[in-house]
Amino acid sequence: MEKKEKMRWKKELKRYLVITAASLGYAAAISLFADPNNLAPGGVTGIAIIISRLVPIETGTLIFLLNIPILIFAIWKFGIKFTVSTIYSLALTSIFTNILAPVGAATHDILLAALAGGVLSAVSIGLILKYGATTGGMDIVVKWLRLKLPYLKTGVIYFFTDVIIVSISGFVFRNVDAALYAAIAVIMTSTVMDIVLYGKDEAKLIYIISDSSEAITGRLLEELAIGVTHIAGQGAFSGKEKKVLMCAVRKQQSPQVEEIVREEDSDAFMIITRATEIFGEGYKSYFSERI
């Protein structure tokens, strides 16, 4: 038991070390590439960069202040456990952003800034998400909207919010070019983060064998709004009847499924495999895709 506890603490230490390093990387993307080049790449960070031109408050401080009501909302809706690592990541990102701000721009070539900043942001945010935290802001808002409006796709929500923020930045900075380069940074971040988090698979097929199958099923249906199929199974050694959960999910949701299973049953047996194409309700229509 003591060995298991020691391993758990080592795992947590590693998790927070990665989150710390990734938060520093994300702050560098903001302070060295985006902010000094008037690039507002969507989300709360983009809003903070815009507001910092209108009020005498540092960007890192604004990122934290703007996230306070969102964090309170997250604690209310999702519980304190969900937000502890997010608060930690957000606080570090804000502090590191302010510390690095005096260094100035790593490059004044706005295209290079958009590309390098987008890639650095993507890798950093991807690692933060992969290790069970978020950067706050739109991640939490989108999670709530998906619960309330499951028919809205996550990517669509992110796309529209980013378009609005990038468009506003063009008016505030009075520079259409800056807004267009910010859009390049958004696309770069989205593309690279997708690869960091999920590889190039289009979707995941997940099998879960657990004694907490009902609890896991309930949370998958309620929190992620994904379909779950129960398959009757029997342990060859024990002879015990078991329910095998099968679900096909978009690759963006795979880490969330893993987190739910881990929280409900850390000893669950889980198989995650590639699903290169999925046809049916909620995915592609076989006939329309083949025309």
C-alpha positions in Angstrom: 0.0 0.0 0.0 2.9 2.4 0.9 4.6 1.6 -2.4 1.4 2.3 -4.3 1.0 5.6 -2.5 4.7 6.5 -3.2 4.1 5.8 -6.9 1.0 8.0 -6.9 3.0 10.9 -5.4 5.8 10.5 -8.0 3.2 10.5 -10.8 1.6 13.7 -9.4 5.0 15.3 -9.0 5.8 14.5 -12.7 2.4 15.9 -13.7 2.9 19.2 -12.0 6.5 19.5 -13.3 5.2 19.1 -16.9 2.4 21.6 -16.3 4.9 24.1 -14.8 7.3 23.7 -17.9 4.3 23.9 -20.3 3.0 27.0 -18.5 6.3 28.7 -19.0 6.3 27.7 -22.7 2.8 29.2 -23.1 3.8 32.4 -21.3 6.9 32.7 -23.7 4.6 32.3 -26.7 2.5 35.2 -25.4 5.3 37.6 -24.2 7.9 36.9 -26.8 5.8 36.4 -29.9 2.1 37.4 -29.7 1.9 40.4 -27.4 4.8 42.5 -28.7 3.7 42.0 -32.3 0.0 43.0 -31.6 -1.2 39.4 -32.3 -4.4 38.6 -30.4 -4.8 34.9 -31.1 -8.3 34.3 -29.8 -9.5 33.2 -26.4 -9.1 35.0 -23.1 -5.4 35.6 -23.9 -6.4 37.5 -27.1 -8.9 39.5 -25.1 -6.2 40.3 -22.5 -3.8 41.5 -25.2 -6.4 43.8 -26.7 -7.4 45.2 -23.3 -3.8 45.8 -22.3 -3.7 48.4 -25.1 -6.6 50.2 -23.6 -5.8 50.1 -19.9 -2.4 50.3 -18.0 -2.4 46.7 -16.8 0.1 44.0 -17.7 -1.1 41.2 -20.0 -0.3 38.5 -17.6 -2.3 40.2 -14.8 -5.3 40.7 -17.2 -5.2 37.0 -18.2 -5.6 36.1 -14.5 -8.2 38.7 -13.7 -10.4 37.8 -16.7 -10.3 34.2 -15.7 -11.4 34.7 -12.1 -15.2 34.7 -12.9 -14.7 31.8 -15.3 -12.9 29.8 -12.5 -15.6 30.6 -10.0 -18.1 29.3 -12.6 -16.0 26.2 -13.1 -15.9 25.4 -9.4 -19.7 25.9 -9.2 -20.4 23.7 -12.2 -17.6 21.1 -12.2 -16.3 21.1 -8.6 -13.0 22.2 -7.0 -11.1 19.0 -8.0 -11.5 19.8 -11.7 -10.1 23.4 -11.2 -7.1 22.9 -8.9 -4.6 22.1 -11.6 -6.2 24.7 -13.9 -5.7 27.4 -11.2 -2.1 26.3 -10.8 -1.4 26.4 -14.5 -3.2 29.8 -14.9 -1.4 31.4 -12.0 2.0 30.3 -13.4 1.2 31.4 -16.9 0.2 34.9 -15.7 3.3 35.2 -13.5 5.7 34.0 -16.3 4.0 36.3 -18.8 4.7 39.3 -16.7 8.2 38.2 -15.9 9.1 37.7 -19.6 7.3 40.8 -20.9 10.4 43.1 -20.4 12.5 40.8 -22.6 10.5 42.1 -25.6 9.9 40.5 -29.0 12.0 37.5 -30.0 11.4 38.5 -33.6 9.8 41.5 -35.2 8.9 39.6 -38.4 5.2 39.3 -37.8 4.8 36.1 -39.9 7.5 34.3 -38.0 6.0 35.5 -34.7 2.6 34.1 -35.8 4.1 30.8 -36.8 6.6 30.3 -33.9 4.1 31.6 -31.3 1.4 29.4 -32.7 3.5 26.3 -32.6 4.9 27.1 -29.1 1.4 27.8 -27.8 0.1 24.5 -29.3 2.8 22.3 -27.8 2.4 24.0 -24.4 -1.4 23.9 -24.2 -1.4 20.4 -25.6 0.9 19.2 -22.7 -1.2 21.1 -20.1 -4.3 19.4 -21.4 -2.6 16.0 -21.7 -1.6 16.1 -18.0 -5.1 16.9 -16.7 -5.2 20.7 -16.5 -6.5 23.5 -18.7 -5.4 27.0 -19.4 -8.8 28.3 -18.1 -10.8 30.7 -20.3 -12.6 29.3 -23.3 -11.7 25.7 -22.4 -14.1 25.9 -19.5 -16.8 27.9 -21.3 -16.8 25.5 -24.2 -17.0 22.5 -21.8 -20.1 24.0 -20.3 -21.7 24.9 -23.6 -21.2 21.4 -24.9 -23.1 20.0 -21.9 -25.9 22.5 -22.4 -25.9 22.4 -26.3 -24.5 19.0 -27.2 -25.5 19.5 -30.9 -22.9 22.2 -31.2 -19.5 21.0 -32.2 -16.5 22.0 -30.0 -14.5 23.1 -33.0 -17.3 25.3 -34.2 -17.6 27.1 -30.9 -13.9 27.7 -30.7 -13.9 28.9 -34.3 -16.6 31.5 -33.9 -15.1 32.9 -30.6 -11.7 33.2 -32.1 -13.0 34.9 -35.3 -14.8 37.5 -33.1 -11.7 38.2 -31.0 -9.3 38.3 -34.0 -11.7 40.7 -35.8 -11.9 43.0 -32.8 -8.1 43.1 -32.6 -8.0 44.4 -36.1 -10.2 47.4 -35.1 -8.3 48.1 -31.8 -4.8 47.9 -33.4 -6.2 49.6 -36.6 -4.2 47.0 -38.5 -5.9 44.4 -40.7 -2.6 42.7 -41.3 -2.1 42.1 -37.6 -5.6 40.5 -37.4 -4.9 38.2 -40.4 -1.5 37.1 -38.9 -3.3 36.4 -35.7 -5.7 34.2 -37.6 -2.6 32.3 -39.0 -1.5 31.9 -35.4 -4.9 30.5 -34.4 -4.9 28.0 -37.3 -1.3 27.0 -36.5 -2.1 26.5 -32.8 -5.2 24.4 -33.6 -3.4 22.2 -36.1 -0.3 21.5 -34.0 -2.2 21.0 -30.8 -4.4 18.4 -32.5 -1.3 16.5 -33.4 0.3 16.8 -29.9 -2.8 15.6 -28.2 -4.3 13.0 -30.5 -1.9 12.2 -33.3 -3.4 12.0 -36.8 -6.2 9.6 -36.0 -9.7 10.9 -37.0 -11.4 9.1 -34.1 -10.9 6.6 -31.3 -12.7 3.4 -30.5 -12.6 2.7 -26.8 -13.4 -0.5 -24.9 -13.8 -0.3 -21.1 -14.1 -3.2 -18.7 -14.8 -2.1 -15.2 -16.7 -2.9 -12.0 -18.0 0.7 -12.1 -19.5 0.4 -15.5 -22.8 2.1 -14.6 -21.1 5.2 -13.1 -18.7 5.5 -16.1 -21.6 5.1 -18.5 -23.6 7.8 -16.7 -20.8 10.3 -16.8 -20.0 9.7 -20.4 -23.6 10.2 -21.4 -24.1 13.3 -19.2 -20.7 15.1 -19.4 -19.6 14.3 -23.0 -22.9 13.5 -24.6 -21.4 10.4 -26.4 -23.1 7.1 -27.2 -22.2 4.1 -25.2 -22.9 0.4 -26.1 -23.0 -2.3 -23.4 -21.6 -5.6 -24.6 -22.2 -8.7 -22.5 -18.9 -10.3 -21.5 -17.5 -13.0 -19.2 -14.1 -13.3 -17.6 -12.4 -16.5 -18.8 -10.6 -17.1 -15.5 -13.1 -15.9 -13.0 -16.3 -16.8 -14.9 -17.7 -13.5 -13.7 -20.3 -11.7 -15.9 -19.1 -8.3 -16.9 -20.4 -5.4 -19.0 -17.9 -4.2 -21.7 -18.5 -0.6 -22.6 -17.8 0.4 -26.2 -17.8 3.9 -27.5 -16.6 5.7 -30.6 -15.4 9.3 -29.8 -13.9 12.1 -31.7 -10.2 12.3 -31.0 -10.6 15.6 -29.1 -12.7 13.8 -26.5 -10.4 10.8 -25.9 -8.5 12.4 -23.0 -11.7 13.3 -21.3 -13.0 9.7 -21.5 -9.7 8.5 -20.0 -10.0 11.0 -17.2 -13.5 9.9 -16.3 -12.5 6.2 -16.3 -9.5 7.0 -14.2 -11.6 8.9 -11.6 -14.3 6.2 -11.4 -12.1 3.1 -11.5 -8.3 3.5 -11.6 -8.0 -0.3 -12.1 -10.3 -0.4 -15.1 -9.1 -2.3 -18.2 -9.3 0.0 -21.2 -8.4 -0.5 -24.9 -8.1 2.5 -27.1 -7.7 1.9 -30.8 -7.9 3.9 -34.1 -11.2 4.4 -35.9 -10.2 5.9 -39.3 -13.8 6.4 -40.3 -17.1 6.4 -38.5 -20.5 6.4 -40.2 -23.9 6.9 -38.5 -25.7 9.3 -36.3 -23.5 12.1 -35.0 -20.8 11.3 -37.5 -20.7 11.0 -41.3 -23.5 9.9 -43.5 -22.4 6.9 -45.5 -24.3 7.9 -48.6 -23.4 11.7 -48.6 -19.7 11.0 -47.9 -19.5 8.6 -50.8 -21.1 10.8 -53.5 
